[in-house]
Amino acid sequence: MAEGTIKKLTDKGFGFISSPSGNDVFFHMSAVEGVRYEDLREGQKVTYNEGRGPKGPRAENVRPA
């Protein structure tokens, strides 16, 4: 699992995680586990698995760290 920080959340149910490598990783609210999407906050540390989406890297199994 990778660790990162939530960089941006939208009211449309997706966001971006800033990874240690400096790249932003997209995630959708359906990838969040253990908490509700609404409970996440920008700047919060999370763990995730990095997968591939149609437009590039995509976070899966996103959980608060």
mmCIF file of the N, C-alpha and C atoms, coordinates in Angstrom:
data_MODEL
# 
_entry.id   MODEL 
# 
loop_
_atom_site.group_PDB 
_atom_site.id 
_atom_site.type_symbol 
_atom_site.label_atom_id 
_atom_site.label_alt_id 
_atom_site.label_comp_id 
_atom_site.label_asym_id 
_atom_site.label_entity_id 
_atom_site.label_seq_id 
_atom_site.pdbx_PDB_ins_code 
_atom_site.Cartn_x 
_atom_site.Cartn_y 
_atom_site.Cartn_z 
_atom_site.occupancy 
_atom_site.B_iso_or_equiv 
_atom_site.pdbx_formal_charge 
_atom_site.auth_seq_id 
_atom_site.auth_comp_id 
_atom_site.auth_asym_id 
_atom_site.auth_atom_id 
_atom_site.pdbx_PDB_model_num 
ATOM 1   N N  . MET A 1 1  ? 0.841   -1.193 0.000   1.00 0.00 ? 1  MET A N  1 
ATOM 2   C CA . MET A 1 1  ? 0.000   0.000  0.000   1.00 0.00 ? 1  MET A CA 1 
ATOM 3   C C  . MET A 1 1  ? 0.876   1.242  0.000   1.00 0.00 ? 1  MET A C  1 
ATOM 4   N N  . ALA A 1 2  ? 0.414   2.221  -0.713  1.00 0.00 ? 2  ALA A N  1 
ATOM 5   C CA . ALA A 1 2  ? 1.104   3.504  -0.760  1.00 0.00 ? 2  ALA A CA 1 
ATOM 6   C C  . ALA A 1 2  ? 0.456   4.456  0.248   1.00 0.00 ? 2  ALA A C  1 
ATOM 7   N N  . GLU A 1 3  ? 1.189   5.472  0.646   1.00 0.00 ? 3  GLU A N  1 
ATOM 8   C CA . GLU A 1 3  ? 0.664   6.503  1.527   1.00 0.00 ? 3  GLU A CA 1 
ATOM 9   C C  . GLU A 1 3  ? 0.692   7.831  0.804   1.00 0.00 ? 3  GLU A C  1 
ATOM 10  N N  . GLY A 1 4  ? -0.259  8.682  1.108   1.00 0.00 ? 4  GLY A N  1 
ATOM 11  C CA . GLY A 1 4  ? -0.306  9.995  0.496   1.00 0.00 ? 4  GLY A CA 1 
ATOM 12  C C  . GLY A 1 4  ? -1.184  10.920 1.311   1.00 0.00 ? 4  GLY A C  1 
ATOM 13  N N  . THR A 1 5  ? -1.381  12.118 0.786   1.00 0.00 ? 5  THR A N  1 
ATOM 14  C CA . THR A 1 5  ? -2.185  13.142 1.439   1.00 0.00 ? 5  THR A CA 1 
ATOM 15  C C  . THR A 1 5  ? -3.266  13.596 0.476   1.00 0.00 ? 5  THR A C  1 
ATOM 16  N N  . ILE A 1 6  ? -4.486  13.720 0.988   1.00 0.00 ? 6  ILE A N  1 
ATOM 17  C CA . ILE A 1 6  ? -5.567  14.202 0.136   1.00 0.00 ? 6  ILE A CA 1 
ATOM 18  C C  . ILE A 1 6  ? -5.276  15.649 -0.242  1.00 0.00 ? 6  ILE A C  1 
ATOM 19  N N  . LYS A 1 7  ? -5.189  15.883 -1.529  1.00 0.00 ? 7  LYS A N  1 
ATOM 20  C CA . LYS A 1 7  ? -4.869  17.217 -2.037  1.00 0.00 ? 7  LYS A CA 1 
ATOM 21  C C  . LYS A 1 7  ? -6.150  18.008 -2.324  1.00 0.00 ? 7  LYS A C  1 
ATOM 22  N N  . LYS A 1 8  ? -7.138  17.336 -2.917  1.00 0.00 ? 8  LYS A N  1 
ATOM 23  C CA . LYS A 1 8  ? -8.370  18.027 -3.299  1.00 0.00 ? 8  LYS A CA 1 
ATOM 24  C C  . LYS A 1 8  ? -9.538  17.062 -3.244  1.00 0.00 ? 8  LYS A C  1 
ATOM 25  N N  . LEU A 1 9  ? -10.672 17.557 -2.755  1.00 0.00 ? 9  LEU A N  1 
ATOM 26  C CA . LEU A 1 9  ? -11.930 16.821 -2.759  1.00 0.00 ? 9  LEU A CA 1 
ATOM 27  C C  . LEU A 1 9  ? -12.967 17.674 -3.472  1.00 0.00 ? 9  LEU A C  1 
ATOM 28  N N  . THR A 1 10 ? -13.865 17.039 -4.204  1.00 0.00 ? 10 THR A N  1 
ATOM 29  C CA . THR A 1 10 ? -14.922 17.778 -4.888  1.00 0.00 ? 10 THR A CA 1 
ATOM 30  C C  . THR A 1 10 ? -16.278 17.352 -4.361  1.00 0.00 ? 10 THR A C  1 
ATOM 31  N N  . ASP A 1 11 ? -17.280 18.164 -4.632  1.00 0.00 ? 11 ASP A N  1 
ATOM 32  C CA . ASP A 1 11 ? -18.635 17.803 -4.235  1.00 0.00 ? 11 ASP A CA 1 
ATOM 33  C C  . ASP A 1 11 ? -19.272 16.828 -5.226  1.00 0.00 ? 11 ASP A C  1 
ATOM 34  N N  . LYS A 1 12 ? -18.529 16.452 -6.253  1.00 0.00 ? 12 LYS A N  1 
ATOM 35  C CA . LYS A 1 12 ? -19.015 15.486 -7.248  1.00 0.00 ? 12 LYS A CA 1 
ATOM 36  C C  . LYS A 1 12 ? -18.580 14.058 -6.931  1.00 0.00 ? 12 LYS A C  1 
ATOM 37  N N  . GLY A 1 13 ? -17.881 13.862 -5.796  1.00 0.00 ? 13 GLY A N  1 
ATOM 38  C CA . GLY A 1 13 ? -17.542 12.514 -5.369  1.00 0.00 ? 13 GLY A CA 1 
ATOM 39  C C  . GLY A 1 13 ? -16.206 11.984 -5.835  1.00 0.00 ? 13 GLY A C  1 
ATOM 40  N N  . PHE A 1 14 ? -15.285 12.872 -6.179  1.00 0.00 ? 14 PHE A N  1 
ATOM 41  C CA . PHE A 1 14 ? -13.939 12.420 -6.504  1.00 0.00 ? 14 PHE A CA 1 
ATOM 42  C C  . PHE A 1 14 ? -12.915 13.386 -5.931  1.00 0.00 ? 14 PHE A C  1 
ATOM 43  N N  . GLY A 1 15 ? -11.670 12.946 -5.940  1.00 0.00 ? 15 GLY A N  1 
ATOM 44  C CA . GLY A 1 15 ? -10.609 13.780 -5.409  1.00 0.00 ? 15 GLY A CA 1 
ATOM 45  C C  . GLY A 1 15 ? -9.258  13.350 -5.933  1.00 0.00 ? 15 GLY A C  1 
ATOM 46  N N  . PHE A 1 16 ? -8.227  13.973 -5.396  1.00 0.00 ? 16 PHE A N  1 
ATOM 47  C CA . PHE A 1 16 ? -6.859  13.674 -5.799  1.00 0.00 ? 16 PHE A CA 1 
ATOM 48  C C  . PHE A 1 16 ? -5.994  13.516 -4.558  1.00 0.00 ? 16 PHE A C  1 
ATOM 49  N N  . ILE A 1 17 ? -5.103  12.531 -4.618  1.00 0.00 ? 17 ILE A N  1 
ATOM 50  C CA . ILE A 1 17 ? -4.159  12.267 -3.547  1.00 0.00 ? 17 ILE A CA 1 
ATOM 51  C C  . ILE A 1 17 ? -2.778  12.667 -4.032  1.00 0.00 ? 17 ILE A C  1 
ATOM 52  N N  . SER A 1 18 ? -2.056  13.401 -3.225  1.00 0.00 ? 18 SER A N  1 
ATOM 53  C CA . SER A 1 18 ? -0.675  13.763 -3.530  1.00 0.00 ? 18 SER A CA 1 
ATOM 54  C C  . SER A 1 18 ? 0.205   12.617 -3.029  1.00 0.00 ? 18 SER A C  1 
ATOM 55  N N  . SER A 1 19 ? 0.895   11.960 -3.953  1.00 0.00 ? 19 SER A N  1 
ATOM 56  C CA . SER A 1 19 ? 1.734   10.814 -3.588  1.00 0.00 ? 19 SER A CA 1 
ATOM 57  C C  . SER A 1 19 ? 3.135   11.278 -3.205  1.00 0.00 ? 19 SER A C  1 
ATOM 58  N N  . PRO A 1 20 ? 3.911   10.424 -2.527  1.00 0.00 ? 20 PRO A N  1 
ATOM 59  C CA . PRO A 1 20 ? 5.283   10.793 -2.144  1.00 0.00 ? 20 PRO A CA 1 
ATOM 60  C C  . PRO A 1 20 ? 6.164   11.123 -3.349  1.00 0.00 ? 20 PRO A C  1 
ATOM 61  N N  . SER A 1 21 ? 5.850   10.551 -4.511  1.00 0.00 ? 21 SER A N  1 
ATOM 62  C CA . SER A 1 21 ? 6.648   10.825 -5.707  1.00 0.00 ? 21 SER A CA 1 
ATOM 63  C C  . SER A 1 21 ? 6.326   12.192 -6.306  1.00 0.00 ? 21 SER A C  1 
ATOM 64  N N  . GLY A 1 22 ? 5.300   12.855 -5.772  1.00 0.00 ? 22 GLY A N  1 
ATOM 65  C CA . GLY A 1 22 ? 4.932   14.178 -6.267  1.00 0.00 ? 22 GLY A CA 1 
ATOM 66  C C  . GLY A 1 22 ? 3.824   14.157 -7.295  1.00 0.00 ? 22 GLY A C  1 
ATOM 67  N N  . ASN A 1 23 ? 3.415   12.974 -7.734  1.00 0.00 ? 23 ASN A N  1 
ATOM 68  C CA . ASN A 1 23 ? 2.328   12.866 -8.707  1.00 0.00 ? 23 ASN A CA 1 
ATOM 69  C C  . ASN A 1 23 ? 0.984   12.862 -7.993  1.00 0.00 ? 23 ASN A C  1 
ATOM 70  N N  . ASP A 1 24 ? -0.030  13.402 -8.655  1.00 0.00 ? 24 ASP A N  1 
ATOM 71  C CA . ASP A 1 24 ? -1.381  13.357 -8.126  1.00 0.00 ? 24 ASP A CA 1 
ATOM 72  C C  . ASP A 1 24 ? -2.072  12.104 -8.645  1.00 0.00 ? 24 ASP A C  1 
ATOM 73  N N  . VAL A 1 25 ? -2.809  11.434 -7.748  1.00 0.00 ? 25 VAL A N  1 
ATOM 74  C CA . VAL A 1 25 ? -3.511  10.205 -8.094  1.00 0.00 ? 25 VAL A CA 1 
ATOM 75  C C  . VAL A 1 25 ? -5.003  10.447 -7.897  1.00 0.00 ? 25 VAL A C  1 
ATOM 76  N N  . PHE A 1 26 ? -5.793  10.207 -8.936  1.00 0.00 ? 26 PHE A N  1 
ATOM 77  C CA . PHE A 1 26 ? -7.236  10.370 -8.916  1.00 0.00 ? 26 PHE A CA 1 
ATOM 78  C C  . PHE A 1 26 ? -7.881  9.282  -8.066  1.00 0.00 ? 26 PHE A C  1 
ATOM 79  N N  . PHE A 1 27 ? -8.978  9.598  -7.378  1.00 0.00 ? 27 PHE A N  1 
ATOM 80  C CA . PHE A 1 27 ? -9.802  8.565  -6.757  1.00 0.00 ? 27 PHE A CA 1 
ATOM 81  C C  . PHE A 1 27 ? -11.266 8.974  -6.778  1.00 0.00 ? 27 PHE A C  1 
ATOM 82  N N  . HIS A 1 28 ? -12.131 7.971  -6.818  1.00 0.00 ? 28 HIS A N  1 
ATOM 83  C CA . HIS A 1 28 ? -13.577 8.161  -6.812  1.00 0.00 ? 28 HIS A CA 1 
ATOM 84  C C  . HIS A 1 28 ? -14.110 7.731  -5.456  1.00 0.00 ? 28 HIS A C  1 
ATOM 85  N N  . MET A 1 29 ? -15.217 8.278  -5.046  1.00 0.00 ? 29 MET A N  1 
ATOM 86  C CA . MET A 1 29 ? -15.782 7.958  -3.737  1.00 0.00 ? 29 MET A CA 1 
ATOM 87  C C  . MET A 1 29 ? -16.055 6.458  -3.567  1.00 0.00 ? 29 MET A C  1 
ATOM 88  N N  . SER A 1 30 ? -16.253 5.734  -4.656  1.00 0.00 ? 30 SER A N  1 
ATOM 89  C CA . SER A 1 30 ? -16.495 4.293  -4.571  1.00 0.00 ? 30 SER A CA 1 
ATOM 90  C C  . SER A 1 30 ? -15.240 3.531  -4.147  1.00 0.00 ? 30 SER A C  1 
ATOM 91  N N  . ALA A 1 31 ? -14.068 4.172  -4.195  1.00 0.00 ? 31 ALA A N  1 
ATOM 92  C CA . ALA A 1 31 ? -12.805 3.531  -3.810  1.00 0.00 ? 31 ALA A CA 1 
ATOM 93  C C  . ALA A 1 31 ? -12.487 3.719  -2.324  1.00 0.00 ? 31 ALA A C  1 
ATOM 94  N N  . VAL A 1 32 ? -13.311 4.489  -1.603  1.00 0.00 ? 32 VAL A N  1 
ATOM 95  C CA . VAL A 1 32 ? -13.060 4.777  -0.194  1.00 0.00 ? 32 VAL A CA 1 
ATOM 96  C C  . VAL A 1 32 ? -13.580 3.627  0.662   1.00 0.00 ? 32 VAL A C  1 
ATOM 97  N N  . GLU A 1 33 ? -12.763 3.183  1.618   1.00 0.00 ? 33 GLU A N  1 
ATOM 98  C CA . GLU A 1 33 ? -13.136 2.090  2.516   1.00 0.00 ? 33 GLU A CA 1 
ATOM 99  C C  . GLU A 1 33 ? -12.951 2.506  3.966   1.00 0.00 ? 33 GLU A C  1 
ATOM 100 N N  . GLY A 1 34 ? -13.811 2.030  4.829   1.00 0.00 ? 34 GLY A N  1 
ATOM 101 C CA . GLY A 1 34 ? -13.662 2.262  6.268   1.00 0.00 ? 34 GLY A CA 1 
ATOM 102 C C  . GLY A 1 34 ? -14.325 3.529  6.770   1.00 0.00 ? 34 GLY A C  1 
ATOM 103 N N  . VAL A 1 35 ? -14.537 4.511  5.909   1.00 0.00 ? 35 VAL A N  1 
ATOM 104 C CA . VAL A 1 35 ? -15.224 5.752  6.272   1.00 0.00 ? 35 VAL A CA 1 
ATOM 105 C C  . VAL A 1 35 ? -16.068 6.196  5.078   1.00 0.00 ? 35 VAL A C  1 
ATOM 106 N N  . ARG A 1 36 ? -16.928 7.155  5.323   1.00 0.00 ? 36 ARG A N  1 
ATOM 107 C CA . ARG A 1 36 ? -17.692 7.730  4.215   1.00 0.00 ? 36 ARG A CA 1 
ATOM 108 C C  . ARG A 1 36 ? -16.841 8.789  3.502   1.00 0.00 ? 36 ARG A C  1 
ATOM 109 N N  . TYR A 1 37 ? -17.083 8.978  2.229   1.00 0.00 ? 37 TYR A N  1 
ATOM 110 C CA . TYR A 1 37 ? -16.369 10.005 1.456   1.00 0.00 ? 37 TYR A CA 1 
ATOM 111 C C  . TYR A 1 37 ? -16.501 11.362 2.147   1.00 0.00 ? 37 TYR A C  1 
ATOM 112 N N  . GLU A 1 38 ? -17.683 11.662 2.673   1.00 0.00 ? 38 GLU A N  1 
ATOM 113 C CA . GLU A 1 38 ? -17.956 12.948 3.312   1.00 0.00 ? 38 GLU A CA 1 
ATOM 114 C C  . GLU A 1 38 ? -17.107 13.178 4.567   1.00 0.00 ? 38 GLU A C  1 
ATOM 115 N N  . ASP A 1 39 ? -16.569 12.103 5.150   1.00 0.00 ? 39 ASP A N  1 
ATOM 116 C CA . ASP A 1 39 ? -15.754 12.231 6.355   1.00 0.00 ? 39 ASP A CA 1 
ATOM 117 C C  . ASP A 1 39 ? -14.287 12.537 6.057   1.00 0.00 ? 39 ASP A C  1 
ATOM 118 N N  . LEU A 1 40 ? -13.874 12.457 4.803   1.00 0.00 ? 40 LEU A N  1 
ATOM 119 C CA . LEU A 1 40 ? -12.493 12.762 4.429   1.00 0.00 ? 40 LEU A CA 1 
ATOM 120 C C  . LEU A 1 40 ? -12.288 14.269 4.367   1.00 0.00 ? 40 LEU A C  1 
ATOM 121 N N  . ARG A 1 41 ? -11.074 14.699 4.614   1.00 0.00 ? 41 ARG A N  1 
ATOM 122 C CA . ARG A 1 41 ? -10.728 16.126 4.595   1.00 0.00 ? 41 ARG A CA 1 
ATOM 123 C C  . ARG A 1 41 ? -9.444  16.354 3.807   1.00 0.00 ? 41 ARG A C  1 
ATOM 124 N N  . GLU A 1 42 ? -9.351  17.486 3.148   1.00 0.00 ? 42 GLU A N  1 
ATOM 125 C CA . GLU A 1 42 ? -8.112  17.846 2.456   1.00 0.00 ? 42 GLU A CA 1 
ATOM 126 C C  . GLU A 1 42 ? -6.997  17.965 3.482   1.00 0.00 ? 42 GLU A C  1 
ATOM 127 N N  . GLY A 1 43 ? -5.818  17.443 3.148   1.00 0.00 ? 43 GLY A N  1 
ATOM 128 C CA . GLY A 1 43 ? -4.683  17.448 4.054   1.00 0.00 ? 43 GLY A CA 1 
ATOM 129 C C  . GLY A 1 43 ? -4.589  16.182 4.894   1.00 0.00 ? 43 GLY A C  1 
ATOM 130 N N  . GLN A 1 44 ? -5.600  15.322 4.833   1.00 0.00 ? 44 GLN A N  1 
ATOM 131 C CA . GLN A 1 44 ? -5.620  14.087 5.618   1.00 0.00 ? 44 GLN A CA 1 
ATOM 132 C C  . GLN A 1 44 ? -4.718  13.034 4.989   1.00 0.00 ? 44 GLN A C  1 
ATOM 133 N N  . LYS A 1 45 ? -3.999  12.299 5.822   1.00 0.00 ? 45 LYS A N  1 
ATOM 134 C CA . LYS A 1 45 ? -3.138  11.205 5.363   1.00 0.00 ? 45 LYS A CA 1 
ATOM 135 C C  . LYS A 1 45 ? -4.002  9.978  5.077   1.00 0.00 ? 45 LYS A C  1 
ATOM 136 N N  . VAL A 1 46 ? -3.718  9.303  3.970   1.00 0.00 ? 46 VAL A N  1 
ATOM 137 C CA . VAL A 1 46 ? -4.450  8.098  3.590   1.00 0.00 ? 46 VAL A CA 1 
ATOM 138 C C  . VAL A 1 46 ? -3.485  7.047  3.057   1.00 0.00 ? 46 VAL A C  1 
ATOM 139 N N  . THR A 1 47 ? -3.946  5.804  3.054   1.00 0.00 ? 47 THR A N  1 
ATOM 140 C CA . THR A 1 47 ? -3.232  4.725  2.380   1.00 0.00 ? 47 THR A CA 1 
ATOM 141 C C  . THR A 1 47 ? -4.112  4.266  1.227   1.00 0.00 ? 47 THR A C  1 
ATOM 142 N N  . TYR A 1 48 ? -3.491  3.713  0.195   1.00 0.00 ? 48 TYR A N  1 
ATOM 143 C CA . TYR A 1 48 ? -4.243  3.295  -0.985  1.00 0.00 ? 48 TYR A CA 1 
ATOM 144 C C  . TYR A 1 48 ? -3.412  2.339  -1.816  1.00 0.00 ? 48 TYR A C  1 
ATOM 145 N N  . ASN A 1 49 ? -4.079  1.635  -2.707  1.00 0.00 ? 49 ASN A N  1 
ATOM 146 C CA . ASN A 1 49 ? -3.412  0.817  -3.721  1.00 0.00 ? 49 ASN A CA 1 
ATOM 147 C C  . ASN A 1 49 ? -3.502  1.586  -5.024  1.00 0.00 ? 49 ASN A C  1 
ATOM 148 N N  . GLU A 1 50 ? -2.414  1.627  -5.755  1.00 0.00 ? 50 GLU A N  1 
ATOM 149 C CA . GLU A 1 50 ? -2.433  2.359  -7.026  1.00 0.00 ? 50 GLU A CA 1 
ATOM 150 C C  . GLU A 1 50 ? -2.756  1.409  -8.171  1.00 0.00 ? 50 GLU A C  1 
ATOM 151 N N  . GLY A 1 51 ? -3.771  1.783  -8.929  1.00 0.00 ? 51 GLY A N  1 
ATOM 152 C CA . GLY A 1 51 ? -4.167  1.015  -10.097 1.00 0.00 ? 51 GLY A CA 1 
ATOM 153 C C  . GLY A 1 51 ? -4.120  1.904  -11.326 1.00 0.00 ? 51 GLY A C  1 
ATOM 154 N N  . ARG A 1 52 ? -4.652  1.417  -12.411 1.00 0.00 ? 52 ARG A N  1 
ATOM 155 C CA . ARG A 1 52 ? -4.677  2.189  -13.651 1.00 0.00 ? 52 ARG A CA 1 
ATOM 156 C C  . ARG A 1 52 ? -6.124  2.471  -14.041 1.00 0.00 ? 52 ARG A C  1 
ATOM 157 N N  . GLY A 1 53 ? -6.402  3.716  -14.319 1.00 0.00 ? 53 GLY A N  1 
ATOM 158 C CA . GLY A 1 53 ? -7.707  4.121  -14.814 1.00 0.00 ? 53 GLY A CA 1 
ATOM 159 C C  . GLY A 1 53 ? -7.595  4.490  -16.276 1.00 0.00 ? 53 GLY A C  1 
ATOM 160 N N  . PRO A 1 54 ? -8.684  4.856  -16.906 1.00 0.00 ? 54 PRO A N  1 
ATOM 161 C CA . PRO A 1 54 ? -8.659  5.208  -18.331 1.00 0.00 ? 54 PRO A CA 1 
ATOM 162 C C  . PRO A 1 54 ? -7.800  6.434  -18.648 1.00 0.00 ? 54 PRO A C  1 
ATOM 163 N N  . LYS A 1 55 ? -7.572  7.288  -17.649 1.00 0.00 ? 55 LYS A N  1 
ATOM 164 C CA . LYS A 1 55 ? -6.802  8.517  -17.896 1.00 0.00 ? 55 LYS A CA 1 
ATOM 165 C C  . LYS A 1 55 ? -5.498  8.568  -17.117 1.00 0.00 ? 55 LYS A C  1 
ATOM 166 N N  . GLY A 1 56 ? -5.073  7.438  -16.526 1.00 0.00 ? 56 GLY A N  1 
ATOM 167 C CA . GLY A 1 56 ? -3.820  7.424  -15.787 1.00 0.00 ? 56 GLY A CA 1 
ATOM 168 C C  . GLY A 1 56 ? -3.958  6.732  -14.451 1.00 0.00 ? 56 GLY A C  1 
ATOM 169 N N  . PRO A 1 57 ? -3.050  7.037  -13.511 1.00 0.00 ? 57 PRO A N  1 
ATOM 170 C CA . PRO A 1 57 ? -3.079  6.383  -12.203 1.00 0.00 ? 57 PRO A CA 1 
ATOM 171 C C  . PRO A 1 57 ? -4.398  6.643  -11.472 1.00 0.00 ? 57 PRO A C  1 
ATOM 172 N N  . ARG A 1 58 ? -4.856  5.624  -10.766 1.00 0.00 ? 58 ARG A N  1 
ATOM 173 C CA . ARG A 1 58 ? -6.100  5.730  -10.019 1.00 0.00 ? 58 ARG A CA 1 
ATOM 174 C C  . ARG A 1 58 ? -5.932  5.027  -8.682  1.00 0.00 ? 58 ARG A C  1 
ATOM 175 N N  . ALA A 1 59 ? -6.351  5.678  -7.602  1.00 0.00 ? 59 ALA A N  1 
ATOM 176 C CA . ALA A 1 59 ? -6.248  5.083  -6.268  1.00 0.00 ? 59 ALA A CA 1 
ATOM 177 C C  . ALA A 1 59 ? -7.448  4.178  -6.012  1.00 0.00 ? 59 ALA A C  1 
ATOM 178 N N  . GLU A 1 60 ? -7.156  3.025  -5.411  1.00 0.00 ? 60 GLU A N  1 
ATOM 179 C CA . GLU A 1 60 ? -8.182  2.064  -5.021  1.00 0.00 ? 60 GLU A CA 1 
ATOM 180 C C  . GLU A 1 60 ? -7.979  1.742  -3.549  1.00 0.00 ? 60 GLU A C  1 
ATOM 181 N N  . ASN A 1 61 ? -9.016  1.278  -2.888  1.00 0.00 ? 61 ASN A N  1 
ATOM 182 C CA . ASN A 1 61 ? -8.937  0.897  -1.467  1.00 0.00 ? 61 ASN A CA 1 
ATOM 183 C C  . ASN A 1 61 ? -8.389  2.041  -0.611  1.00 0.00 ? 61 ASN A C  1 
ATOM 184 N N  . VAL A 1 62 ? -8.914  3.226  -0.784  1.00 0.00 ? 62 VAL A N  1 
ATOM 185 C CA . VAL A 1 62 ? -8.462  4.412  -0.046  1.00 0.00 ? 62 VAL A CA 1 
ATOM 186 C C  . VAL A 1 62 ? -8.985  4.335  1.389   1.00 0.00 ? 62 VAL A C  1 
ATOM 187 N N  . ARG A 1 63 ? -8.048  4.442  2.357   1.00 0.00 ? 63 ARG A N  1 
ATOM 188 C CA . ARG A 1 63 ? -8.393  4.387  3.785   1.00 0.00 ? 63 ARG A CA 1 
ATOM 189 C C  . ARG A 1 63 ? -7.618  5.450  4.539   1.00 0.00 ? 63 ARG A C  1 
ATOM 190 N N  . PRO A 1 64 ? -8.226  6.018  5.587   1.00 0.00 ? 64 PRO A N  1 
ATOM 191 C CA . PRO A 1 64 ? -7.477  6.956  6.423   1.00 0.00 ? 64 PRO A CA 1 
ATOM 192 C C  . PRO A 1 64 ? -6.273  6.260  7.043   1.00 0.00 ? 64 PRO A C  1 
ATOM 193 N N  . ALA A 1 65 ? -5.164  6.962  7.143   1.00 0.00 ? 65 ALA A N  1 
ATOM 194 C CA . ALA A 1 65 ? -3.941  6.363  7.723   1.00 0.00 ? 65 ALA A CA 1 
ATOM 195 C C  . ALA A 1 65 ? -3.988  6.427  9.230   1.00 0.00 ? 65 ALA A C  1 
# 
